[in-house]
Protein backbone atom coordinates (compact mmCIF):
# COMPACT_ATOMS: atom_id res chain seq x y z
CA UNK A 1 0.00 0.00 0.00
CA UNK A 2 2.74 2.43 0.94
CA UNK A 3 4.68 1.41 -2.17
CA UNK A 4 1.76 2.21 -4.45
CA UNK A 5 1.34 5.58 -2.74
CA UNK A 6 4.99 6.53 -3.24
CA UNK A 7 4.95 5.36 -6.86
CA UNK A 8 1.89 7.43 -7.69
CA UNK A 9 3.30 10.59 -6.16
CA UNK A 10 6.60 9.99 -7.92
CA UNK A 11 4.84 9.83 -11.28
CA UNK A 12 2.94 13.01 -10.49
CA UNK A 13 6.12 14.86 -9.59
CA UNK A 14 7.87 13.62 -12.74
CA UNK A 15 4.96 14.71 -14.88
CA UNK A 16 5.00 18.09 -13.14
CA UNK A 17 8.70 18.51 -13.81
CA UNK A 18 8.26 17.56 -17.44
CA UNK A 19 5.41 20.00 -17.79
CA UNK A 20 7.09 22.87 -15.99
CA UNK A 21 10.78 22.33 -16.65
CA UNK A 22 10.24 20.50 -19.93
CA UNK A 23 12.52 18.20 -21.94
CA UNK A 24 15.79 19.76 -23.07
CA UNK A 25 17.37 18.54 -26.34
CA UNK A 26 20.58 19.42 -28.16
CA UNK A 27 21.20 19.57 -31.94
CA UNK A 28 23.23 18.30 -33.68
CA UNK A 29 24.42 15.42 -31.58
CA UNK A 30 27.51 15.03 -33.79
CA UNK A 31 29.32 17.65 -35.81
CA UNK A 32 32.38 17.65 -38.10
CA UNK A 33 34.44 20.82 -38.30
CA UNK A 34 37.83 21.90 -39.62
CA UNK A 35 40.55 23.25 -37.37
CA UNK A 36 40.18 27.02 -37.19
CA UNK A 37 36.43 27.03 -38.00
CA UNK A 38 33.55 27.79 -35.65
CA UNK A 39 31.00 25.25 -34.41
CA UNK A 40 27.50 25.99 -33.10
CA UNK A 41 25.21 23.77 -30.96
CA UNK A 42 21.56 24.58 -30.32
CA UNK A 43 19.44 23.53 -27.34
CA UNK A 44 15.68 23.81 -26.98
CA UNK A 45 13.17 23.06 -24.22
CA UNK A 46 9.51 22.16 -24.12
CA UNK A 47 8.95 23.52 -20.59
CA UNK A 48 6.64 26.40 -19.67
CA UNK A 49 8.86 27.94 -16.98
CA UNK A 50 10.67 31.05 -18.22
CA UNK A 51 12.73 31.82 -15.13
CA UNK A 52 15.10 28.86 -15.24
CA UNK A 53 18.63 29.75 -16.25
CA UNK A 54 20.51 28.27 -19.21
CA UNK A 55 23.79 26.48 -18.52
CA UNK A 56 26.38 24.98 -20.88
CA UNK A 57 29.00 22.39 -19.90
CA UNK A 58 31.70 20.26 -21.42
CA UNK A 59 32.81 16.91 -20.12
CA UNK A 60 36.08 15.09 -20.66
CA UNK A 61 37.50 12.09 -18.82
CA UNK A 62 34.76 12.34 -16.20
CA UNK A 63 35.54 16.02 -15.63
CA UNK A 64 32.66 18.47 -16.00
CA UNK A 65 33.47 22.10 -16.73
CA UNK A 66 31.07 25.04 -16.86
CA UNK A 67 31.80 27.00 -20.03
CA UNK A 68 28.89 29.51 -20.18
CA UNK A 69 25.68 30.58 -18.39
CA UNK A 70 23.25 33.48 -18.14
CA UNK A 71 24.95 34.84 -15.07
CA UNK A 72 27.68 36.23 -17.30
CA UNK A 73 30.21 33.49 -16.92
CA UNK A 74 31.76 32.32 -20.18
CA UNK A 75 35.13 31.82 -21.77
CA UNK A 76 36.17 34.27 -24.50
CA UNK A 77 36.22 31.36 -26.97
CA UNK A 78 32.50 30.73 -26.43
CA UNK A 79 29.54 32.80 -27.49
CA UNK A 80 26.14 32.32 -25.76
CA UNK A 81 22.82 33.40 -27.21
CA UNK A 82 19.26 33.01 -25.80
CA UNK A 83 16.00 33.62 -27.67
CA UNK A 84 13.51 36.17 -26.45
CA UNK A 85 10.99 33.52 -25.41
CA UNK A 86 13.81 31.67 -23.62
CA UNK A 87 12.89 28.41 -25.32
CA UNK A 88 16.15 28.17 -27.29
CA UNK A 89 19.82 28.76 -26.59
CA UNK A 90 22.88 28.47 -28.84
CA UNK A 91 26.53 28.01 -28.00
CA UNK A 92 29.22 28.88 -30.58
CA UNK A 93 32.75 27.61 -30.10
CA UNK A 94 35.19 29.98 -31.83
CA UNK A 95 38.43 29.06 -33.59
CA UNK A 96 38.20 25.30 -33.12
CA UNK A 97 41.33 23.43 -32.02
CA UNK A 98 42.15 19.73 -31.95
CA UNK A 99 41.69 19.78 -28.13
CA UNK A 100 38.07 20.89 -28.56
CA UNK A 101 37.36 17.59 -30.25
CA UNK A 102 38.37 15.60 -27.16
CA UNK A 103 35.37 16.81 -25.13
CA UNK A 104 31.59 16.42 -25.29
CA UNK A 105 29.06 19.21 -24.77
CA UNK A 106 25.61 19.46 -23.19
CA UNK A 107 23.16 22.08 -21.95
CA UNK A 108 20.70 22.43 -19.06
CA UNK A 109 17.53 24.43 -18.54
CA UNK A 110 15.68 22.62 -15.79
CA UNK A 111 16.41 19.23 -17.36
CA UNK A 112 19.74 18.14 -18.80
CA UNK A 113 20.27 17.37 -22.50
CA UNK A 114 22.22 14.51 -24.01
CA UNK A 115 25.91 14.89 -24.83
CA UNK A 116 26.97 16.18 -28.28
CA UNK A 117 30.21 15.15 -29.97
CA UNK A 118 32.55 17.46 -31.88
CA UNK A 119 34.78 15.83 -34.56
CA UNK A 120 37.71 18.08 -35.42
CA UNK A 121 39.46 17.47 -38.78
CA UNK A 122 42.71 18.95 -40.00
CA UNK A 123 42.12 20.13 -43.58
CA UNK A 124 41.78 23.16 -45.85
CA UNK A 125 38.80 25.31 -46.73
CA UNK A 126 37.44 25.59 -50.24
CA UNK A 127 38.25 28.97 -51.76
CA UNK A 128 35.25 31.28 -51.72
CA UNK A 129 35.53 31.83 -55.48
CA UNK A 130 34.23 28.27 -55.98
CA UNK A 131 32.13 26.63 -57.22
CA UNK A 132 31.95 27.96 -60.78
CA UNK A 133 28.88 27.40 -62.97
CA UNK A 134 29.01 27.26 -66.77
CA UNK A 135 26.48 26.42 -69.48
CA UNK A 136 26.27 26.60 -73.26
CA UNK A 137 23.08 28.63 -73.50
CA UNK A 138 23.66 29.24 -77.23
CA UNK A 139 22.32 25.76 -78.08
CA UNK A 140 19.14 26.03 -76.00
CA UNK A 141 16.97 27.19 -78.92
CA UNK A 142 18.34 24.64 -81.41
CA UNK A 143 18.96 21.49 -79.39
CA UNK A 144 16.65 22.28 -76.46
CA UNK A 145 19.21 20.54 -74.24
CA UNK A 146 21.14 22.38 -71.56
CA UNK A 147 24.45 21.09 -70.20
CA UNK A 148 25.38 22.59 -66.83
CA UNK A 149 28.89 22.25 -65.41
CA UNK A 150 29.77 23.00 -61.80
CA UNK A 151 33.50 22.91 -61.03
CA UNK A 152 35.78 23.55 -58.08
CA UNK A 153 39.38 23.11 -57.03
CA UNK A 154 40.81 22.46 -53.58
CA UNK A 155 39.18 21.86 -50.25
CA UNK A 156 40.03 18.98 -47.91
CA UNK A 157 38.01 16.92 -47.35
CA UNK A 158 36.72 17.44 -50.88
CA UNK A 159 33.25 19.04 -50.87
CA UNK A 160 30.33 17.48 -52.71
CA UNK A 161 29.04 19.53 -55.65
CA UNK A 162 25.26 19.17 -55.72
CA UNK A 163 22.80 20.58 -58.30
CA UNK A 164 19.40 21.97 -57.26
CA UNK A 165 16.47 23.11 -59.40
CA UNK A 166 14.42 25.83 -57.72
CA UNK A 167 15.77 24.67 -54.36
CA UNK A 168 15.00 20.97 -54.92
CA UNK A 169 17.91 18.56 -55.10
CA UNK A 170 18.42 17.02 -58.53
CA UNK A 171 18.30 13.23 -58.45
CA UNK A 172 21.59 11.37 -58.59
CA UNK A 173 20.70 9.87 -61.97
CA UNK A 174 20.82 13.34 -63.52
CA UNK A 175 24.30 14.35 -62.41
CA UNK A 176 27.82 12.97 -62.57
CA UNK A 177 30.56 13.59 -60.04
CA UNK A 178 33.73 13.70 -62.12
CA UNK A 179 37.25 13.79 -60.71
CA UNK A 180 39.51 15.55 -63.22
CA UNK A 181 42.67 15.42 -61.10
CA UNK A 182 43.75 15.51 -57.46
CA UNK A 183 42.61 19.10 -56.96
CA UNK A 184 39.90 19.83 -59.54
CA UNK A 185 36.50 18.17 -59.74
CA UNK A 186 33.11 18.91 -61.30
CA UNK A 187 29.47 17.91 -61.45
CA UNK A 188 27.82 17.87 -64.89
CA UNK A 189 24.07 18.02 -65.38
CA UNK A 190 22.54 17.46 -68.83
CA UNK A 191 18.85 18.28 -69.04
CA UNK A 192 16.29 18.29 -71.85
CA UNK A 193 14.48 21.53 -71.18
CA UNK A 194 10.70 21.75 -70.90
CA UNK A 195 8.36 24.73 -70.86
CA UNK A 196 8.51 24.62 -67.04
CA UNK A 197 12.23 25.40 -67.10
CA UNK A 198 11.70 28.86 -68.59
CA UNK A 199 11.61 30.43 -65.12
CA UNK A 200 13.74 27.80 -63.36
CA UNK A 201 16.97 28.54 -61.49
CA UNK A 202 19.65 25.84 -61.40
CA UNK A 203 21.97 26.16 -58.40
CA UNK A 204 25.12 24.20 -57.61
CA UNK A 205 26.14 24.05 -53.96
CA UNK A 206 29.46 22.99 -52.44
CA UNK A 207 28.56 20.87 -49.43
CA UNK A 208 30.85 19.61 -46.69
CA UNK A 209 32.93 20.83 -43.80
CA UNK A 210 35.48 22.35 -46.18
CA UNK A 211 32.80 24.60 -47.67
CA UNK A 212 31.13 27.58 -46.06
CA UNK A 213 27.38 27.95 -45.75
CA UNK A 214 25.63 28.87 -49.01
CA UNK A 215 28.80 28.54 -51.08
CA UNK A 216 27.12 28.16 -54.48
CA UNK A 217 26.58 29.47 -58.01
CA UNK A 218 23.45 29.64 -60.18
CA UNK A 219 22.37 29.60 -63.85
CA UNK A 220 19.11 30.68 -65.49
CA UNK A 221 18.35 29.06 -68.87
CA UNK A 222 15.82 31.76 -69.80
CA UNK A 223 17.15 32.49 -73.29
CA UNK A 224 15.01 34.62 -75.67
CA UNK A 225 13.63 32.79 -78.72
CA UNK A 226 15.48 32.74 -82.03
CA UNK A 227 13.30 34.25 -84.77
CA UNK A 228 13.75 34.03 -88.55
CA UNK A 229 11.45 35.58 -91.18
CA UNK A 230 11.11 33.45 -94.32
CA UNK A 231 9.88 34.95 -97.61
CA UNK A 232 9.83 33.52 -101.13
CA UNK A 233 11.07 36.88 -102.44
CA UNK A 234 11.81 40.34 -101.13
CA UNK A 235 11.31 42.18 -104.45
CA UNK A 236 7.96 43.51 -105.59
CA UNK A 237 6.24 45.87 -108.00
CA UNK A 238 3.10 47.95 -107.60
CA UNK A 239 0.11 45.79 -106.75
CA UNK A 240 2.05 42.65 -105.85
CA UNK A 241 1.43 40.47 -102.79
CA UNK A 242 4.04 38.91 -100.53
CA UNK A 243 3.86 36.16 -97.89
CA UNK A 244 6.06 36.12 -94.78
CA UNK A 245 6.45 33.26 -92.29
CA UNK A 246 7.79 33.88 -88.78
CA UNK A 247 9.78 30.77 -87.76
CA UNK A 248 10.59 30.45 -84.05
CA UNK A 249 13.14 28.16 -82.39
CA UNK A 250 12.71 27.85 -78.62
CA UNK A 251 11.73 25.28 -75.97
CA UNK A 252 9.31 27.80 -74.40
CA UNK A 253 5.64 28.45 -75.11
CA UNK A 254 4.97 31.33 -77.53
CA UNK A 255 2.03 33.45 -76.45
CA UNK A 256 2.08 36.29 -78.99
CA UNK A 257 3.11 36.97 -82.60
CA UNK A 258 3.28 40.68 -83.37
CA UNK A 259 3.91 41.87 -86.94
CA UNK A 260 5.09 45.37 -87.74
CA UNK A 261 5.55 47.24 -91.03
CA UNK A 262 7.92 50.18 -90.82
CA UNK A 263 7.51 50.25 -86.98
CA UNK A 264 3.72 50.31 -87.27
CA UNK A 265 1.60 47.49 -85.84
CA UNK A 266 -0.17 45.40 -88.44
CA UNK A 267 -3.92 45.44 -87.90
CA UNK A 268 -6.53 43.34 -89.66
CA UNK A 269 -7.57 45.11 -92.85
CA UNK A 270 -8.17 44.51 -96.51
CA UNK A 271 -4.49 45.23 -97.23
CA UNK A 272 -3.09 42.43 -95.03
CA UNK A 273 -3.86 39.05 -93.53
CA UNK A 274 -2.32 38.08 -90.19
CA UNK A 275 -2.63 34.43 -89.14
CA UNK A 276 -0.22 34.57 -86.24
CA UNK A 277 3.03 33.22 -87.61
CA UNK A 278 2.10 34.02 -91.26
CA UNK A 279 1.60 37.50 -92.70
CA UNK A 280 0.29 38.27 -96.20
CA UNK A 281 0.44 41.82 -97.57
CA UNK A 282 -1.72 42.71 -100.61
CA UNK A 283 -1.41 45.55 -103.15
CA UNK A 284 2.13 46.53 -102.22
CA UNK A 285 3.53 49.89 -103.21
CA UNK A 286 6.86 51.63 -102.86
CA UNK A 287 6.02 52.96 -99.36
CA UNK A 288 6.70 49.55 -97.76
CA UNK A 289 10.23 48.94 -96.51
CA UNK A 290 10.88 46.95 -93.27
CA UNK A 291 8.87 43.94 -92.07
CA UNK A 292 9.38 42.81 -88.45
CA UNK A 293 8.11 39.84 -86.46
CA UNK A 294 8.12 40.00 -82.64
CA UNK A 295 7.39 36.91 -80.53
CA UNK A 296 6.76 36.76 -76.78
CA UNK A 297 6.99 33.79 -74.43
CA UNK A 298 4.89 33.03 -71.36
CA UNK A 299 7.45 34.64 -69.04
CA UNK A 300 7.85 37.73 -71.22
CA UNK A 301 11.00 36.79 -73.17
CA UNK A 302 11.04 38.57 -76.53
CA UNK A 303 12.69 37.61 -79.81
CA UNK A 304 12.43 39.32 -83.20
CA UNK A 305 13.72 39.45 -86.76
CA UNK A 306 13.60 42.04 -89.58
CA UNK A 307 13.55 41.70 -93.33
CA UNK A 308 13.88 44.49 -95.87
CA UNK A 309 11.70 44.38 -98.97
CA UNK A 310 12.69 46.21 -102.17
CA UNK A 311 10.39 48.04 -104.54
CA UNK A 312 11.08 47.42 -108.24
CA UNK A 313 9.03 49.58 -110.66
CA UNK A 314 7.76 48.30 -114.04
CA UNK A 315 10.19 50.56 -115.96
CA UNK A 316 13.09 49.25 -113.98
CA UNK A 317 11.89 45.69 -114.48
CA UNK A 318 11.80 46.29 -118.29
CA UNK A 319 15.30 47.78 -118.18
CA UNK A 320 16.49 44.84 -116.17
CA UNK A 321 14.94 42.43 -118.67
CA UNK A 322 16.60 44.24 -121.59
CA UNK A 323 19.96 44.22 -119.85
CA UNK A 324 19.55 40.55 -119.12
CA UNK A 325 18.72 39.77 -122.75
CA UNK A 326 21.73 41.74 -123.99
CA UNK A 327 23.96 39.91 -121.57
CA UNK A 328 22.67 36.55 -122.76
CA UNK A 329 23.13 37.54 -126.43
CA UNK A 330 26.69 38.66 -125.77
CA UNK A 331 27.49 35.43 -123.97
CA UNK A 332 26.00 33.41 -126.85
CA UNK A 333 28.04 35.32 -129.43
CA UNK A 334 31.26 34.76 -127.50
CA UNK A 335 30.49 31.08 -127.16
CA UNK A 336 29.75 30.75 -130.91
CA UNK A 337 33.02 32.48 -131.79
CA UNK A 338 35.02 30.21 -129.51
CA UNK A 339 33.42 27.06 -130.94
CA UNK A 340 34.10 28.21 -134.54
CA UNK A 341 37.67 29.09 -133.71
CA UNK A 342 38.33 25.68 -132.14
CA UNK A 343 36.76 23.79 -135.08
CA UNK A 344 38.76 25.83 -137.64
CA UNK A 345 41.97 25.19 -135.77
CA UNK A 346 41.32 21.47 -135.73
CA UNK A 347 40.62 21.34 -139.52
CA UNK A 348 43.79 23.31 -140.31
CA UNK A 349 45.82 21.02 -138.10
CA UNK A 350 44.51 17.90 -139.81
CA UNK A 351 45.20 19.28 -143.31
CA UNK A 352 48.74 20.18 -142.28
CA UNK A 353 49.38 16.67 -140.98
CA UNK A 354 48.09 15.05 -144.19
CA UNK A 355 50.15 17.34 -146.41
CA UNK A 356 53.25 16.58 -144.39
CA UNK A 357 52.73 12.85 -144.71
CA UNK A 358 52.25 13.01 -148.56
CA UNK A 359 55.35 15.12 -149.19
CA UNK A 360 57.66 12.74 -147.34
CA UNK A 361 59.92 10.63 -149.72
CA UNK A 362 58.61 7.09 -150.16
CA UNK A 363 60.94 4.09 -150.20
CA UNK A 364 61.41 2.48 -153.63
CA UNK A 365 59.58 -0.70 -154.20
CA UNK A 366 61.99 -3.51 -154.88
CA UNK A 367 60.49 -6.08 -157.22
CA UNK A 368 62.16 -8.87 -159.20
CA UNK A 369 62.95 -7.80 -162.79
CA UNK A 370 61.40 -10.87 -164.31
CA UNK A 371 58.12 -10.42 -162.42
CA UNK A 372 55.68 -8.33 -164.37
CA UNK A 373 52.57 -9.28 -162.48
CA UNK A 374 52.20 -6.31 -160.01
CA UNK A 375 55.00 -7.23 -157.67
CA UNK A 376 54.14 -10.90 -157.09
CA UNK A 377 57.17 -13.08 -156.43
CA UNK A 378 57.53 -16.13 -158.65
CA UNK A 379 60.28 -18.10 -156.97
CA UNK A 380 60.05 -17.20 -153.27
CA UNK A 381 56.89 -16.82 -151.27
CA UNK A 382 57.47 -13.43 -149.68
CA UNK A 383 54.93 -11.44 -147.68
CA UNK A 384 52.68 -9.41 -149.90
CA UNK A 385 52.91 -5.62 -149.54
CA UNK A 386 50.68 -3.20 -151.36
CA UNK A 387 51.55 0.48 -151.44
CA UNK A 388 49.05 3.15 -152.34
CA UNK A 389 50.50 6.57 -153.05
CA UNK A 390 48.11 9.49 -153.13
CA UNK A 391 49.23 12.71 -154.70
CA UNK A 392 48.48 16.07 -153.17
CA UNK A 393 46.03 16.75 -155.99
CA UNK A 394 43.90 13.85 -154.79
CA UNK A 395 43.36 15.26 -151.25
CA UNK A 396 39.80 16.47 -151.47
CA UNK A 397 37.28 17.98 -149.19
CA UNK A 398 34.09 16.40 -148.00
CA UNK A 399 32.25 18.00 -150.96
CA UNK A 400 34.25 16.10 -153.65
CA UNK A 401 32.45 13.56 -155.76
CA UNK A 402 34.36 10.38 -154.96
CA UNK A 403 32.96 8.60 -158.02
CA UNK A 404 35.12 10.75 -160.30
CA UNK A 405 38.38 9.82 -158.60
CA UNK A 406 40.65 7.33 -160.38
CA UNK A 407 43.00 5.34 -158.13
CA UNK A 408 46.64 5.28 -159.14
CA UNK A 409 46.98 1.56 -158.40
CA UNK A 410 44.66 -1.39 -158.82
CA UNK A 411 42.50 -2.39 -155.94
CA UNK A 412 44.12 -4.70 -153.50
CA UNK A 413 41.07 -6.93 -153.58
CA UNK A 414 41.35 -7.40 -157.38
CA UNK A 415 45.04 -8.23 -157.10
CA UNK A 416 44.41 -10.87 -154.51
CA UNK A 417 41.82 -12.50 -156.73
CA UNK A 418 44.16 -12.85 -159.71
CA UNK A 419 45.94 -16.20 -160.09
CA UNK A 420 49.59 -16.33 -159.30
CA UNK A 421 51.96 -16.84 -162.33
CA UNK A 422 54.82 -19.24 -161.81
CA UNK A 423 58.04 -18.58 -163.71
CA UNK A 424 59.14 -21.36 -165.94
Phi, psi and omega in degrees: 000311178297323180297316179297322180297313180297319181296318180295316179291329176294320177294322179295315179296320178296318178297320179297317180295319178295323181287318184276305182280328178081178179255125183260129181234154180239146182214136351281164179275348176212135183219136173259140182208148177277152174300131180096346177276178175252152178229138182233128173252148179234133176243147178220156181228151178258006182286164180257352180281131182248014180252350181287138183279153175266136179228144176233138183226160168230146183232138181206124179054045177070010175260133179248129183234129174284126182247339178193147172205178183284347181285356178103004179268122173193151177283152181296342180273002181238144179233121184256138177220139181230133179293163182296319181279000174065018179270345182226149177214141179237145176235124179249125177263120186268145173050068185302139174242170179297325180297329180296335181279356181268359181242165173244158189230145176209166181232167180213131171213086191084281177267166184255139180277174172288170177276144176246142184255139178246119179257114184260128183239136175272117182199200180228147180280150173286133180302142184291348177284349179255157001279167177246133180252134178222149176205150178264081183291345183293340182261003183299316185284338182263313182265340182060019178239132181246128176252118182252132180238125176245123185229155178205165179215131179093186183089125181217118001294152184297127178292158173269130176265117186236130178271142175230145174243114183053040176086354180258131183297134177284138182298154183298332181292343184264356182225156180235132176263106185254134175257110183278322176199193185293333184252323186263147179204163184206161173234124184248130179239121177249124187224131172279113188290146174240175180297336180286345181275359183299324180253011184282154175237122179259122184239135175250126181247141172267118186242138181141170184290341179276353180251150177276169180293137178060033174276103190204173173216158186223157178222137173248124181273016184286084181260132178300153181295153172266126186240135177225128175268127181248129178222143180289335174200156177243013178247142182207160173243175181302131177088355180287168174235145179228144176251138178231135178243129180263104181266131185238133175243114181189150174276356185268164176283133176266124182258334183217139166247124180235118179261143178224142175240114182053049177065016176245133180299139178275122177249157180295124180203179179286347182266355180206161177224119185244108178252045180080263183276355181237132178236131175240128179247126180259159173049056180293150172221179189288359179280344181278142184219297186246129175249131181231142174240121175252134176237147182231137178268177182297328181269001178098007176292139185237134173229152182206166176209149179241151172220137180262129177255149189239127179279131178233108181291166181295321179298316181294323179297320177296316178299320179295322179294318179297315179298322179294317179297318178297320179297317179296318180297318179297317179297320180294321179295315179299318180296318179298317179299315181296319179296315179298320180296317181294317180296316179299320179295320179295317180297314179299319180296318181293319178298319180296319179296316180296316180297322180295321181291324181290320184284350179290141179296137181261141178294142181291141180276119181268115179233149177299142183295325186279351182268120181246008185255065170057042171079020178272133180281139182260331186255328184236132178281096179259158177300143183272128176239136177233123182251132177242117181254125180249126179283163181296334181290342184267358175284116187237164178273180182289351181267357183288141176278107185292343180291338182273352182282140178246119182291148182281343180227156178297160179292141181296330181289324178290324180295321182290336181276344180286146179288148180280141181258124178268137179279131178275000000 
